[in-house]
Amino acid sequence: MLSETQKAFLEKHYEEMYEKMLIYANCELRDNFLSEEAVQEAFRIACLKIGSLRASENAQGWLMNTLKNAIRNIQKNRHELSKHFLKTVEIEGLAIETSDELSLESLYGDIAESSDFMLVKRIVLDKCTMLELAIELGISVEACKKRVQRAKKRLRGKIEGGNGN
């Protein structure tokens, strides 16, 4: 729980930096929803590490570095998800576009009908943000991230021939 002093410090920097951070994130991610998610993630981390932020000689620089890390994590996660789907398609020796839903469904068979597949597909192929998906599912963004992480693990297991648990 943040003290009143910590809240005031964070609020001051939020008001000063929010727009700048959002513009930067949008230049990097080229997606309004993902940019908003990255900025919110940076401020979430700032809340968790308020002592480190306040101790910094350059709080604005600290926030921007945190934002850059959040952006890198978003890009890495999306790349990993996309790479897994593309890798699986290549292993099967089929040259299909990732947006070709019929080919994906025929390629993955019963797996394509699973809720895990649909969840990961919304993120990878439909380019849905965690925030959008969380709203659709009626859950928090953190719960959504965890659900997607578990779905990826189960899918990976099913696709590689294991049980996915």
N, C-alpha and C positions, 0 to 999 in steps of 0.2 A: 504494500500500500504506500502510495506516495504522500509525503508531507505537503502541507500547503505551499511551502517555499519551493519544493521540487515541482509541484504542479504549476506554479507561477512561472518558474524557469522554463519548463517544457512548453507551456502555452505561449510564452514570449517567442521562443524559437520556432514553434509551429507556425505562428502568425507571420514571422519574418521569412521563413524558409519554404513553407508549403508550396507556394506557386513556383518558385525557382526549381525546387526539387521535382515537381510534377512536369515542368517543361523539359528538364533534363531527362527524366525517365521516358517521356514520350518521344524524345529524339532518339533514344537508345532502343526502345521497344516498339515504337510505331503502333501502339495500341493504347487507347485511352483507359480501358479497364485494367489492363496489366500495369500500366503506369501508376494508376491510383493504388493498385495492390502493392506495388513496390514501395511507394511513398509511405503507405500505411504500415508496411512491414518495417521500414526504417524507424518510424516513430514507435512502433511496438517494442523494438529492440532498445530504443532510447529509454523507454519506460523501465525495461528490465535492467538496464545498465546506467541508470540515472547518475550514480556516483561517478562512473567513468566519464560520462558526458560533462558533468559539472566540473570535474577536475581538469578537463581538457583546456589548454590555452586557446584553442580554436574550436569552439563548439559547432560553428557552422561547417567547418571542414570535417569534423567528426561525423556530423549528420550526413554530409555528402558522401563520405567514404562508406558509411553504413548503407546508404542508398545504392551506391555502386555495387556493394556486395550482394544486396537484395536483388538487384537487376541481374547480376551474374548467376545467382542461384535460380532465378526464374528461367533465364535462358538455358542454363544447364539442364534443369528438369525437363523443359520442353524438348530440348535436343535429345536427351536420353529416352524420353517416351517415343519420339519420332523415330529415333535410331532403332529402337527395339522392334517397332512395327516394320520398318523397312528391312531390317536384318532378317526377320522372320520370312518376309516375302521373298527375299533373295535366296534364302536357304531352300525354300520350296522350289526355286528355279522358275518362278513366275514373274513376268515383268508387268506389274499392274501399278496404276497410279494409286496413291493413298486415298484419294478422294473417290475412288470407284467403290462405292458401298456394296454393290452386288458382288463384285469380285472378292472383297474382304469377307463378306458373309459366307460365300461359297468356300473360300480358302479356310476359314476358321470353323466352319460347321456349327456344331452345338455351342462352342465357345462364344461365337458371335451373338448368340441370343442371351448370354448371361448378363446379369446386372453389372458385373465387374467390367466386362468388355464395353458395355454401353457407357459406363462411367469414364473409363480411360479414353474411349473414342471421343467423348464430348470435349476432353481436354486437348487431345492430340490432333484430331482431324477437324473438329468444329471450331478449334481455337478458342474455346470457352475459358474464361479466367476462373480461378478458384473462387473469387467473390461471386461471380455469376452462378457458378455451379452450387455454391453454398446456399445462395438465395433460392435457387430452384428446388434444392433438397430440403430447405427449411432448417439448416444447421449452421453452426459457426464456421468461419473460414478454417480455423485450426482443425475442427472435426472433419471438414471436407478434405483437407490436406492428408490427414491420417487415413481417411477412407480410400482416397486415391492411391496412397502408398501401399495399403494392404491389398487393394485390387490389383495393382501392378505385380505384386509378389505372387498372388494366386494365379494370375494369368501367365506369368513367366513360367511357373511350375507346370501349368496345364499344357502350355505350348511346347515346353521342353520335355513333356512326357511324364512329369512327376504329378504329385497330387496338389501342388500349389498351396499347401498350408505351411 
